[in-house]
Amino acid sequence: MLFLLLFPATARAAATITAIDIGDNSVTLRFDQPVATASAFMLAAPQRIAVDLPGARMGRVSASGGPIAATRHGQYDPTTARVVFELNKPAVVSDASFTQDHLALTLTLKPVSEGLFARGVRRGRQLFGLDTEKPVEARVAQRGGITVPLDPPRPLQIPAVTGARGTKRPLVVIDAGHGGHDPGSQSTDGTHKEKHIALAIAKAIRDELAASGRVRVALTRGDDRFLVLGERREVARRLKADLFISVHADSAENKAARGASIYTLSEVASDRVAAQLAAKENRADILNGVDLGGENNEVSSILLDLAQRETMNISSQFATLLQREMSPTIQFKDDAHRFAGLIVLKAPDVPSVLLETGYISNDDDLALLLSGEYRRNIAVGVRKAVEIHFARRLTGE
């Protein structure tokens, strides 16, 4: 749950960030209404500090100087502002404090070595304005006339699991690509958006798998909402999924390009097209120049882990099986199985594939993508591949 600011009489609009003051070793954000809480985390390459402000929105402000090389900002979601400070030299947030009226937040920055900055990146998010010593049920505070439920900002929403009963059944997580403010690719006339097509196909796959009674299944999103790439991956990990399938619709400047394809993770892209797709999809977390995802070096280097390599091998085997089972009814491109460094596929312990179901930029493929029969054909092919995959895993083939 996001922070909800309740005033004694009437609900009030989100606070606006009206100014950013830069000191020798500090940054102060000022608001036109009280902001109850905030959080910050570090990002590397380049070195940055990101600050999330639930219940706030950005005004027309910018600042630089001292330790700050540049300031960027955007809306993390409709009620949370994110400000990103690019650093001139490594520094961490050593302290943060609100004024008594919560109309200003000051971050104290401490210069550190490269190694200590990297440690700060790995440490993750720091929360400010929370009384973490109280039990969860008591973590409600009165600040400047504001009642504040003290939940962490934007906790990960774990979706419902349907399908076969019993936790011993394999679990498949279906991820509908894009969503919310991120439409993904669009048809040539702008009428149809990838986010809607991907969700419809993901739901068809979910229903087909659930009806089989052989696996459990969950959707990362069941409506038109935005999830950063790491959240999609983390849903699968939190649920201890046995398989992750991210559903998309491709696009290309060449309007004649058509056909489905399947991507699995690799340190090196298999070809120029795969590299371009990874660059495009990995930008889904960028809004108005601000990195919403907060990926860190630890995640980026996850491919070096031996467990990840085993997962990559299983993913590749499933991709081959998936193409085989879908091919009777779904047209694939030549060399349909490709490899790319896609962030959404980087769960170290969940075999993952990204399924491009066709080209939204091609009129013939678009007609298929909008067809209930085509979506069912995709779902049946996925279901057959999933059943064979887990049967093989069970018998150790």
N, C-alpha and C positions, 0 to 999 in steps of 0.2 A: 504494500500500500504506500502511495506517496504521502508525504506530509500534508495534513489538512489543517489549515489555519482557521480557527473558529473564533470570531469576535463575539463579545457578549450580546450585542444587539443584532447587527446585520452582517451578512457575508460581504467581504470586500475583495476587490480585484487583486491580482498578483502584484507584488512589489516590483518596482522598476529600478534597475541599477543606474543610478544617476551620475556617478563619478568613480574614477579609479585614481588613487593617489599613490605615487611611487616614491618611497624613501630610499635611504642608502642601503638598508637591509630589511625593507618591509614593503608590503602592498596593502592598501586599505580600499575596500569596496564600500561605497555608500549607497543607501537605498531611500526611496521616498516613503516606504512603509516598512514596518518591522519584518525582518526575515529571521525565522526561528533557528534554523540549523543550516549546516553546510558540510561539505566533505571535500577532500582533495586527494589526488594521487599523482605520482610522477610518471612521465613518459620519456623514453629514450629515442635518440636518432631522429630528430634533434632532441636535445634535453629541454623538457617542458614541465610545467606544473599545471594540472587541470583542476579547476574548482567548480563543483556542482552546487547549485543553490535552489533547493526545492521551494516552490511558492514564489519564484522570481522570474522576471523576463528582462531582456537586455534593452537598455536605452541606447542612444547614439553616442557611445563613449569609446575611447581608446586611450592607451597610455604606453609610454616606454621611458627608459632611463634607468640609471643605476644598474641593478642586476637583471633588468628586464629588457630584452632586445625588441620584443614586439608583443602585442596583445591581439588575440583573436577571440571570437565568441559566436555562439549560436544557441538554439533551443534544443536541449537534449530530448525533451518531450514537451508537450504544450504547457506544462506547469513547472518545468525545471530549466533554468538557464545554466549554460556551461561557459566558463571563461578559461581560456588557455593562455598561459604566459610562457613565451619562449625565453630561455635564459641565455645570458651572455657567458655565464660560467656555471659549473655545477653548484647547486644549492638545494636544500631541503627545507620543508616547513618545520621549524623547531617549536613553534607555538602559534596558537590562533585564539583570538578572543573577540567576542562581540561587545559593543558598548551596552550599557545597562538598558537602553531603550531598543536595542537590536536594530538600530538604523545604520550601523557600520560594522564591518568585520575587518580586523587587521591580522594579516599573516606575517609572522616574523620569519625571515629567511636566513638560514645559516649556510655560509659557503662550506663545501665539503670536497673531498677528493673524488675522483672518478669512481673508485671502488665503493665508497660510501653512497654515492648517488645511485649506483647500480643496485646496492642493497635496498635503498629506498624504493626503487622501482619494484623490486620483488616483494616488498612489504605490502604493497597495495594501498587500499583506501584508508585515509584517516578521517574520523568523524569529529565534528566540532559542534558544541552547543548541546551535547547529549549528556545526561547523567547516567553513565553506564554502571554505576555501583548499585542502582536500584534494580529489583527484580522486574521482569518484563511487564507484569500486570500493573506495576506501579510507575512505569516510566512515562508519566504524563506530567508536564510542567506548566506553570503559569509564568510567562515572560512578557512583560510589557502589555499585559491585558490579553495575551494570546494563549489559548489552550493548545498544546502541541502533543499529539501522539508521537512517541519517540521510537518510531520504526526506522531502520536504516533506509536511505534513499533508494527508491526503485528496487525492491527486492525481487529476485528472480521468481517468476510465477511458474510453478510446476503444473503442467497440464494433467487432465484426467486421463486415465488409462482404460481402454475398452478392449473387447475381444475375449480371448480365452480366459477362463478363470484359473486362479492359482499363480503364485509368483514364480513357479518353476518353469512356466512356459516362456519361450523367448520373447523379448520385447523389441519391437521395431518403432523407431521414432521417425515420423515423416515431417519434413521441414518445408513449408511453403515459402519460397523465396520472396524477398522484398516485403512491402507492406507499409501502411501508414503514409508518412510523408515521402517515402521512397517507392515510386511506382515501378521501378525497373524499366525494362524496354517497353516501347509502345508501338502499336500498329502505325502504318504510314500516315493514316488520317488522324491519328491521336485518339481514336475512339476506344480502343481496347488496350488495357494495361497488363503487363506481365504479372503484377501482384495479384490481380483477380483471377487470371487464368491459372496461375500456380496454385492458388488456394483451392480452386474448384477441382483440379487434378489431384491435389493432396488429399482432399476429402474423399474422392472416388477411390483412391488407393486405400485409405483408412477403412472405408466401408467394406471393400472387398476382402481385406485382411481380417477384419473383425468377423465377417460372415463365415470365414473359413473355419473359425473355432480352433485354429492350431497355434496362433500367436497372439500376444498382446500388442496393442498399438496405441500410439499417442501422437498428437500434432503439436509442433512447437507453437503454432498460432492457429486459432480457429476462426479468427475474424481479421479485419483490416487494421492491424496494429504493427508498429515498427519494433523490431528486435535488432540489436546489434549482433554482429556475426558471432562474437564470443558467447552471447547469451544462448543462441541457437545450439551451439556446440555443447554448452554447459547443461542445457536441459537434458540432452541425451546422457551426459555423464551422471547427473544427479539421479536420474531414473535408473541408472545402471543398464542402459540399453545394450542390446546385443547387435544392433544394426541401425545405421542412420542414413536416411535417403533424403537429400535436398532436391526439391523440384523447381525447375526453372523453364523459361522459354527464351530461346536464343534470338539474336538479331544481327543483321549485317548490312553494310552499305550496298552490297551486291544483292539486289532484290530477288535474284534467281536462286540464292542459297537456300537450301531446305534440308530437312531430315533431322532425326534425333541423334544424340551423342551422349556419352557417359564419361565423366571425369573422376579420376581418383588422384590422391595426393602424391606429389613427388617434389623433391628438392629442386629439380630442373624441369622446366616445361618441355613437353614432348615436341612442340612445334610453335611457330609464330602465332597461330590462331589460339592455341592453348594459353600462351603467355598473355595475349591480348584479353582473353576472357578472364583470366585471373586478375589482371590489372583492373578490369571493369568491375567485377564482382567484389573485389576487396575494397573498392572505393565506396561501397554501400554505407560504411560507417562515417563517411565524411559529409558534413552538412555545413554549408557556408564556410568551408575551409577549416572546420573544427573536427578533430578526430573524436567521434563519440564513443569509440569502442575501447580505448585504453589498452590495446594489446601491448605487451611488454617483451623484452628480450627473452625472458624465460619461455614464453609461448612461442616466439619466433624460432627459437633454437630447439624446439621440441622434437624436430625430426632426427636429432642426434641420438635420441633415446632408443635403445634396442627394442623396447616394448612397442614403440611407435612403428618401427620397421616391420615387426610381425603383423601389426594391425594393417599396415599398408599392403602387405602381401595378401591378407585375407580380403581386403577391400578390392584389390585387383582381380582376385579370383571371382568374387561376387559380380563385379562389373562384366566379366566375360560371360558368366551365367545369365545375367540380366539381359544382355544383348541377345543371346541365343533364344531365350524364352519370349522376348518381345518381338523378335524379327518376323514371325509369321504374319503379324498384323500391323506392325509399325515400321515405317521406312527409316533406316539409319543412313547416315553419311558414310562415305568411305573412311576407313581408319577411324571408326566411331569411338573407340576407347582411347582417351587421351589423358595426359598427366599434367598437373599444374599445381602451384603452391597456393591453393585456395584456403583462406583462413577458416571457413566454415567446416572444413574437413579435418582440422588438426586436433581432434580429440585423440589423445595418445592411446586410449584403450577401447575405442568404439570403431569397428570397421565402418567406413563412410564412403558414400558415392554421391556425386552431383549429377542428376539426370536432366539434360536439356531435351525437352519433349518435342521440340520443333521450332521453326523460325516464325516469330510474330511479325517479322518484317516481310514475309513472303505470303502473298494472298492465298495460295493453295494450302500452305501449312496453317495459316491463321484460321481458315474455314474448318480444318480438322481440329485444331485446338479448341474451337468453340463448340465442337460436336460432342454430344453426350456419348455417342457410340465410340468415338476415338478415345475419349477419356476412360471409358470402360475397358477398351482394348489395352490401354496402358496399364490400368489397374490389374487386369487379369494376368498380363505378362509379369508384372511385379510380384503378384501373389504366387505364381508358379515358381519364379526364381527364388523367392523367399523360402517356400516350402522345401525345394530341393537343397538350398543352401544349408538349412538347419538339419535336414535329414543327413546330409553329408557330415556335418559337424558332429552329429550324434553318433554316427558310426565310425568316425575317425578317418574317413576317406580323404 
